[in-house]
Amino acid sequence: MKKIILALATLSVMALANESAVSNVTINATMKLMEQGLSDVQSGFIYHDKEKLTRGIQTLQGANSIFSSVDVSVFIPNNAKIQVTKNINANLAKDLESLQKSVADKKYAEATDDYSKVLNSCISCHTIIRGW
């Protein structure tokens, strides 16, 4: 799984060199990673699978790190929205660290609260980008 994330991250960074058309490919690939990470975390909670929880968190962290290197101005025309998405990216990184710590400490009730914050960051970003 780590090799897949690393490969996608490498491809994504290389793709960033080609601006907007390729940025959409990068965004789509990264969103698929985010979706997989969220799915793994949820499944890990449901089936009490700490390994799957951890794998999902790592996938989300890898995908979020890709977004920290993407020029969001390519697909967000409003400067105020650009800063907000950067703030969301930073908040998501903190929330994922907190989630990872809660899982490592076997504090699963706290972990579900942390996961809620992760989902909130996702929805906040989608609200801005997609105009929900």
Salt bridges, closest charged atoms under 4 A:
ASP40 OD2 - ARG55 NE 3.74
ASP105 OD2 - LYS101 NZ 2.67
